[in-house]
Amino acid sequence: IEGRITMVSNITLETSEIKKKVELPEKIVFGRTFTTHMFEMDYDSAAGEWINPRIKEYGTIEVSPATMVFHYAQAIFEGLKAYKLDNGKIAIFRPEKNIERFHNSCRRMCIPEVDPEFFMEAMKELIKIDSEWIPTRPGHALYIRPFVFASEPVLGVRPSDNYKFMIILSPVGPYYPEGFKPVPIMATDKYVRAVRKGVGDCKTSGNYGASLLAQREARAVGYTQVLWLDGIEQKYIEEVGTMNIFIRFKNEIVTPKLTGSILPGVTRMSVIQMLRDKGYTVNERMVSIDEVIDGYKTGNLIEIFGSGTAAVISAVSKLKYKDEVLHFSDDQPGELSKELYEELTGIQYGKVEDKYNWLTYVE
């Protein structure tokens, strides 16, 4: 495609050079490689609507130093994946749930919502245009990152009048390059990620900025991620930095109740449904770190695993809290963790029947 502007379903397609054959790197590092194009759209406060939707070449954007997002952190994002199936079709895993969560974040952060049908259409059009970027190797996928930020160049603590909505795509390799391996995590009461009635249940940028110091300190002593405790009593388990958490006791599987300070994960809700269909008793309730430690000591605790878009299922090899270390296995994931991982990724790649109708096809 050379030097033309066309309309694709009311979205302007801008291209300036001949489309070249895509050559993906042998080793794809998460979040380092981006596709040829990106979607961009602006909110016009005067008109009271989103305008000028366009797909253009991926590149830098120019903004004022006074752009409000830099000063007041009014920004949200989502993360989901598209897969190339064995039959050649392209499928996205439960995008309607990500769009639903995106709008919940919009409302909490005073950001204008995007029409859900148009959101889906823009995402599909971008994926179709850059479909050659979807890796076909086992465990690989196309990561989709929609985001919105306050774009008005004004200093003043108030919601911005203008916003920019963008979607970028990134081919990603398997979360576990050497196979499905358990990871060590560390619980801490030294810092707080979020509190109830705050913005902990929104995918807003500040939540992740607040987690960085604890994460760095955990990695310095050999732990991959931080397991956060509640911000009020500092004793109830909430979530890990990039995933929700599940604790498997002998008679029930527990995942922390969504109290307003925990991100409602799309993979989390999928796992809950799968477990219940398998006959497990799954309870969404408050679970303290002391209950987990006691369960480990008495033999009532079988395994711990997390769920999230990046890793899908992440088995926990050990959990550290103060002087206590709950050790499971450094090499082998728990039986249920492995079963869930294989079934869920099987659905995502079209190798297992999608009996839940979780896949949305890009056609």
N, C-alpha and C positions, 0 to 999 in steps of 0.2 A: 504494500500500500504506500503510495508516494504522494506527499504534499497535498492532502485533501481534507475537507471537513464534511462529514456526513451526519445524518441523524439516525440513531439506532433506538427505536422505541422511545422517542422524545429525549434521548440522551445524545448530546453532541459528541461525536468521535473525532478527535484531533490526532493526526499523525503527520510526521514530517520527514520520515525516511522509509526506505524499503524494508519490509519485515524480513529479518534475518533468521536463519535456523538457530534454534535454541540448543546450546550445548551446556548441560548441567555439570557442575563440578563433581568429581568422583566422590568426594566427601562433603556432604552438605551440613554445615553448622547452623543450628537453629538461629533464625533471626539475622543472618548475615548476608543472605542473597535475596534479591527482590526482582520481580518480573518486569517486563518491558513497560507496562502501563499502570495507571492508577485512576481511581474515580475521585472527582472533586465537585463540590456543590457549596453554594453560599447562602446564608440566611440574610435576607434584606429586611431590616426592622421597619423601614418606611412602608414596604409593601406587605409586611407581616407574613412572609412566606419564603420557602426555599426556592432559589432561582439558579439558573445557568448550570444545570447538571451536565457534566462532561467527563469523557474518558480521554486522558492525555498521556503523553509519555511520562514515565516515572522520572522524577527529578526533584530538585530542591524547590522550596517555596519561599517567597520573600515576605517578611512581616516586619512591622515597626518594633523598635525596642520597648515601646509602651504597650504592646499587645497584651490585653488583660490576662490571658492565660499564664503568662510568665509571673505575674504578680499575685494573682488570686486563685490559681489552680483550678479554674473552671474548665475541666476536661474529663471526658469519659471515653471508654473503649470497650471492645469486645474481642473475643478470640474464638475461632472455630476452624474447621478443616473441610477441605474437599478432597475426594479420593477418585483415582482412576480405577474402575473395576475391570475384572478379567474380560467382560463382554465389550469393553471399550467405552462404556457409559461413564459419565462423571456424576458423582453424587456428593451432596453436602449433608453432614450429620446434624439433624434437628435444628436447622437454622431459624425456624420460627420461634424457638425457645430463646435463642440468643437475641433475636430482635425484640422479643417481649422484655427480656432483662435489660436490654439497651434502653428501652423507653422508660423503664422504672428508674434507671440511673439519670435519664434526661429530666424527669420530673423532680427528682430529689436535688439535682444540681441547677435547676432553673434554666434548662436548655430546651429550645423548641424541639418537639418530636418530629420525626421523619415518617411520612406515610409508610406503613409496614409493607404494603404491596410494592411500592416504588423502591424501598430499601432492598427487597428481595430481587426485584428486576435489575437494579443497578449491579448488585453482587453477581448475579448470573451472567449479565452481559460482560462484565469485566473478566470473569473466569473463562467464558467462551473465547474471548479475544486472546487471552494468554493461556489457553488450554495446553499448549505445547510445553509449558513450564511445569505441568503436574508430573512428578516423578512416578515411574512405574515399578521401581525396585521395591522389594518387600519392606514393609514398615515405613515407607515414605508417603508423604502427602503434600497438599498445598495449604499452607496456613493462611487464614483470612483475618485481616486486622481492620475492622471498621472503627473510626474514632471521630470525635467532635471536640473542637476547642473554641474558646472565646477569642474572637479575632478583632474586636474593636480596639483601636489604639488610644485608650484613655486610662488615666490613673484615677481610681475612685472605687471604693468597696461597694459594689453593686453588681447585679447581673449584667453581662455584656448585652449590647443591642445587636451585635453581629456575631455570626459563627461560621465556621468552616467544617463541613462534613467530608471525610475522605475514607477511601478504602484502598489498602495496599495488600499485595499478595507476596508470599514468601515460600518457596519450596523448602521443605524440611525433611530431615532424615529421621530414623527411629530415635526415640528418646533414650533407649538403651542400646547403643551401638554394638555392645558385646553380648546382647541377649537380655532377657527379662530378669533383672537382678534386683534384690531388695536394697533399700537405701536407709541409712541411719538418720534419725531426726532427734532434735533436742527441744524439750519444753522449757519455757522461761517465764519467770515472773518479774524479771528485771525491767521489761518494757511492755507497753500496751500497744496493740495494733489499732483497735477500734473499741468503741463503747456502744451499748444499746441506745437507740434513738439518734445515733450519729449517722455516718455514711458507710458503715462497715458492710452493709448489704448491697452496696453499689460498686460497680467496676469503675471507680474514679481514680485518677492518677495518684492523688495524695495518699491513698491507702497503701500503695506500693512503696512510695517514698518513705513512709513511716516504718516500713518493715526492714529497710536495708541494713541498718546498723546491727540489729539482732542477728540477721542472716550472716553478715560478715563475721561476727563473733562466733557463731556456731560453726562456720566453715573452718575457722582458725583452729578449732579443737577437734576437727574430723567429722562434723555432722553436716549433712547435705542441706537440710532445711529446718525451719523453726516451727514448732507446734505452739500456737498461741493459746493463752488462757484468757478467760473473760476479764474485762477491764474494771469490773466492780469488786468482786470478791477474790479475784486472782486464784481461782481454784477449779473452775469448770473449763473443760476442753472446748475449743472453738474450731479452728481450722489451721491447716498448714499454709505456708506462704503462697503456694501455687496450687493447692488442692484441698478438697474436703476430706475428712477423716472418718474411717469406719473402725469400730472395735468389735471383734468377734469373741463373745463369751460362749460358754458351753450351751446355754439355753436361749440366747438371743444375740442379735447383731445390733449394735447401737451406733447411731450417728448423731452428733450434736443437733439439738433442736434449733431451728432458724429463729433466733431471738431478735434479729435486727442488726446484729453486728457480724453476721456470717454471710458470705456470698452464697446465694442459692445456685449451686453448680448444676449445669445441664447434665454432665456425666453423673453427678450425684443422684439426681432424680431418676436417671436411667438405671443406675445400679440398684436403687431401692426397689424399683418395679421388677427388675430381673430376679432379685433375691426373693421377693415375696412370691413370685410365680414359681420359684424353685421349692417353695414350702418353708422357707426360713421365717422366723419371727424377727421382724425388723422394727425397732423402736426409735423414733426421733425424740430424744429426751436429753435433759441435762445429765452430763456424765463428768464426774470430777476426776482429777488426776490421781487423787488418793484411791478412788474406786478401781482405777486401772492398775495401779501398783499393787493393791491388795489382791486383785484378780490374778495377777501374774504370780504372786507369792503362794496363793492357795491352789493354783492350777486351773482356775476357772477361765482364765484368759487364753485363747487359742492363737489368735493372730491379729495384727493391725495392718490396715492398708488404706491408701488414699485414692481419690478419683479426681481426674481433671482432664482438660482438653489435651494438654501437651503429652502427658505420660499415659493417659487413659486410666490404667490402674497401676498403682505404685505400691508394692509390698514394702513393709518396714522391717529392716534387719534388726534394729535395736532402737530403743527410746531411752533417752537420758533425761532425768529431772533431778536437779541438785546432786545428791550423792547416790541416787538410785539409777541403775542401768538395767533395763528390761531387754534381755538378749534373746532373739529368735533364731535367725540363721543368716550368715553373711553371704551364702551362696544360693540357697534355694528359697523361692517365694512360698508363702503358705498355699495350701491346697486350693482354698477358695479363691484367693487372689489370682492364681494362675488360671483357674477355670473361668473367672469373670473376664480376665484379660483376653483370653483366647476367643471367648464367645462375642464379646463386644467388638473387638477388632475384626472378627470374622464378619459381623454384620456390616461394619463400616467399609470393608473391602469387597463386600458382595460374595463372600465365601460361605456365609451362614444365612439361612432364610431370615429376611427382615419381617418377622411376624408382627412387629410393633408399628410398622410403617414409619420408621424414623428417618429414612433416607429421602431427601428431596433431590430430584434429578435435574441436571442442567441440560436443557434441550434447545 
